[in-house]
């Protein structure tokens, strides 16, 4: 999957291109540290949405007349694919309407976390989570709202530290039903 040795070599090259000495104290182990970090923060690259749904898709029989399930404020981070810059302070809000079965609540957070561990766009992250949730729960009625800060806007370019991006992905009944949408859009900051 992730080639740690190649990452180490490239990080040494980047350090040199920046005018640093990769052999100086403080930087000697940096290439290996970055490679280990990349292996961890990009772990989701090694899995398809289908595979993630299989990993975290354990379900249980839903109670009769079960209403929508909502999990709010799932904290994740990712890296944008345009600058490899950190997308941080991200809150993911996920809701679905059970169709005979429910998924473990911690599995919803795990799905969000694994989908975020890819070079990503916030809009695609919401679509990926919705796709995985649909497969894992068997319900086409899924909503995902994400609010996050992007360091490609806060630390470079426009340098607007207060800018937050909010994206919404609505599938099935969530597309048209304002009451379902409200379950996850109200209070999002």
C-alpha positions, 0 to 999 in steps of 0.5 A: 500500500503506502511505500514508506521508504519512497516517502522518506526519500522524497521528504529528504528531497523536499527538505533539501529543496527548501534549503535545509540540511536533512542530515542536521540534528533535528531533521535526521529522523524527520523523513521516517517520522513523516513516512510513519505519519503519512501511513497513519493519516492516509490509511483510508487510501488503501480501502474502497468505500465498499471495503470500509462498509464491510469493515464497519457494517455490523448491524443489529435488528432495528426496533419496530417503528425506529425513527431517524438515527442522528450522530452529531459532532464527529471530529475528523481531519483530512488533507485536501488533495489540491495542496495536501493542506490540513482540513481541520476542526471538522465536525461531521453530522450523520443521520439515517432512517433505519430500514429493518437494521441499525448500525453500531453508533461507534461504527458511524464515527469509524466510517467517518474517520476512515473516509477522511484518511484520504487526500480528499475534498470536503464535498467528496468526503460527505458523498463517500460517507453517505455511500458507505452508510447507505451500503452498511445500513441498507438504507437509502435515506442518509444525510451528511453535513460537514463543517470544517476549516481548511488551512489552504484558506487560513494559513496561505492564500487569502489567510482568512482564519475565520472561514469555515466550509459547510457541505451537505450530502442528502440521499433518499428521503433527506433530499426532499424532507426538510424535517429530516434535513433539519435534524443535522443542519440546525446549529451547524457552525 
